[in-house]
Amino acid sequence: MTVIVSDAGFGPETWAAGFEGETALDLASDTDPASLGSQLAGVEMIRIDFPSFADGRGFTLARQLRLMGYTGRLRAKGHVLADQYAMARRTGFDEVEISDDLATRQPQEQWLARAQWGAHNYQARLRGGSAAG
């Protein structure tokens, strides 16, 4: 089983369409977004795999997809830690899918502590701007 993490905390799976159809893509972290081309048209959900918490390529891929204009649901899946949640949200992810085991080791409170990810933007503070900027 898996747990879906959002800014509201832990929740159940709400994506009922599966990842085998035309409305969803399951991507490896080393996918070249340029290779997706017109595949993004009509895609409602993209799930990017994180094979290791030390592998940040999924963050880059998410950011590139958002810069390419993808506006659908974007989910990080796999070995993402609570400490990485703010980075996931800043790079464009809407949610994170983790295993029940990880949810036990890193309970909801640890994820919720990072749910105000826009309020902890140190770069905006250094520039003297707002946290949301």
URQUIRA-V550209 format. One record per residue. BURIAL is 1 if it has 9 or more other C-alpha atoms within 8 Angstrom, else 0. Layout:
# URQUIRA-V550209
<<BURIAL> <BURIAL>>
This chain:
# URQUIRA-V550209
<<0> <1> <1> <1> <1> <1> <0> <0> <1> <1> <0> <0> <0> <0> <0> <0> <0> <0> <0> <0> <0> <0> <1> <1> <1> <1> <1> <1> <1> <0> <0> <0> <1> <0> <0> <0> <0> <0> <0> <0> <0> <0> <1> <0> <1> <1> <1> <1> <1> <1> <0> <0> <1> <0> <0> <0> <0> <1> <1> <1> <1> <1> <1> <1> <1> <1> <0> <0> <0> <0> <0> <0> <1> <1> <1> <1> <1> <1> <1> <1> <0> <1> <0> <0> <1> <1> <1> <1> <1> <1> <1> <1> <1> <1> <1> <1> <1> <1> <1> <1> <0> <0> <1> <0> <0> <1> <0> <1> <0> <1> <1> <1> <0> <1> <1> <1> <1> <1> <0> <0> <1> <0> <0> <1> <1> <0> <0> <0> <0> <0> <1> <0> <0>>
